[in-house]
Amino acid sequence: MAKRISVGKRLAQDMVPKKGLDALFSDTPVYHSTSTPAKSEQKKFEKGTFYFDPDDLAKLERVWLKLMGQGIKCNKSEIVSILISAGLEEYERNPANNALSQRLTGKRRRS
């Protein structure tokens, strides 16, 4: 049985100049890119652990399914990240009167 070639070696082999018809029709060697620019441009996420109300998770699931039904490719982490960013921007614009302050009003402060 032949030994398996590692992924790194296979990628390196894909980057060598091509022969055959490619060599006949062009002066420059043909290289096949193995990278996908769309993924490299995506924002990197860091892992965090948060606890959510079960009703909020159900709403998140419904919104995610509606967006996917509209043809918008996304995941729930992206949705939560966007909503958190929007809420934090609102808080920074108006710390005294925003949704975050209004929902937390009346909660006990730490001493």
C-alpha positions in Angstrom: 0.0 0.0 0.0 1.3 3.4 -0.9 2.2 5.9 1.8 -0.2 8.8 2.2 1.1 12.2 1.3 0.6 14.9 3.9 -1.6 17.9 3.2 1.5 20.2 3.3 3.2 18.2 0.6 0.1 18.1 -1.6 -0.3 21.9 -1.3 3.4 22.3 -2.2 3.0 20.1 -5.2 0.0 22.2 -6.4 2.3 25.2 -6.4 4.9 23.8 -8.8 4.9 24.8 -12.5 2.3 22.8 -14.5 3.3 20.8 -17.6 1.3 19.6 -20.6 -1.2 21.8 -22.2 -0.6 24.6 -19.6 3.1 24.7 -20.6 2.2 24.9 -24.4 -0.3 27.8 -24.1 1.4 30.1 -21.7 4.9 31.4 -21.0 4.4 31.6 -17.3 3.9 28.6 -15.0 0.3 28.1 -13.8 -0.2 28.3 -10.1 -3.4 27.3 -8.3 -4.2 29.3 -5.2 -5.2 27.3 -2.2 -6.3 30.3 -0.2 -9.8 31.8 -0.2 -9.7 35.6 0.2 -13.3 35.7 1.5 -12.5 33.6 4.6 -9.3 35.6 5.3 -11.3 38.8 5.3 -13.8 37.5 7.8 -13.7 38.8 11.3 -12.0 36.5 13.8 -14.1 35.7 16.9 -12.9 35.0 20.4 -14.7 32.4 22.6 -16.8 33.7 25.5 -19.2 32.0 27.8 -22.5 33.8 28.6 -25.8 32.7 30.0 -29.0 33.6 28.1 -32.6 33.5 28.9 -34.2 30.5 27.2 -36.8 32.8 25.5 -34.0 35.0 24.1 -32.3 31.9 22.7 -35.6 30.8 21.0 -35.9 34.3 19.5 -32.3 34.2 18.3 -33.0 30.8 16.7 -36.1 32.2 14.9 -34.2 35.3 13.6 -31.4 33.1 12.4 -33.8 30.8 10.5 -35.5 33.8 9.0 -32.2 35.3 7.8 -31.2 32.0 6.4 -34.6 31.8 4.6 -33.9 35.2 3.0 -30.6 33.8 1.7 -28.4 35.6 4.2 -25.6 33.3 5.1 -24.7 33.9 8.8 -24.4 32.1 12.1 -25.8 32.9 15.5 -22.5 34.1 16.8 -22.4 36.8 14.1 -25.9 37.9 15.0 -25.2 38.1 18.7 -21.9 40.0 18.0 -23.7 42.6 15.8 -26.5 43.1 18.4 -24.0 43.5 21.2 -22.0 46.0 19.2 -25.2 48.0 18.4 -26.2 48.0 22.1 -22.8 49.1 23.3 -22.6 51.9 20.7 -26.0 53.1 21.9 -24.8 53.0 25.5 -21.7 55.0 24.6 -23.7 57.6 22.7 -26.1 58.1 25.6 -25.1 56.4 28.9 -28.0 57.9 30.9 -30.9 57.0 28.5 -30.6 53.7 26.5 -32.0 50.2 26.5 -29.3 48.8 28.6 -29.6 51.4 31.4 -33.4 51.2 31.3 -33.5 47.4 31.7 -30.9 47.4 34.5 -32.5 50.3 36.4 -33.6 49.2 39.8 -31.1 46.3 40.1 -29.0 46.2 43.1 -25.5 47.6 42.8 -22.5 45.7 44.0 -21.0 47.0 47.1 
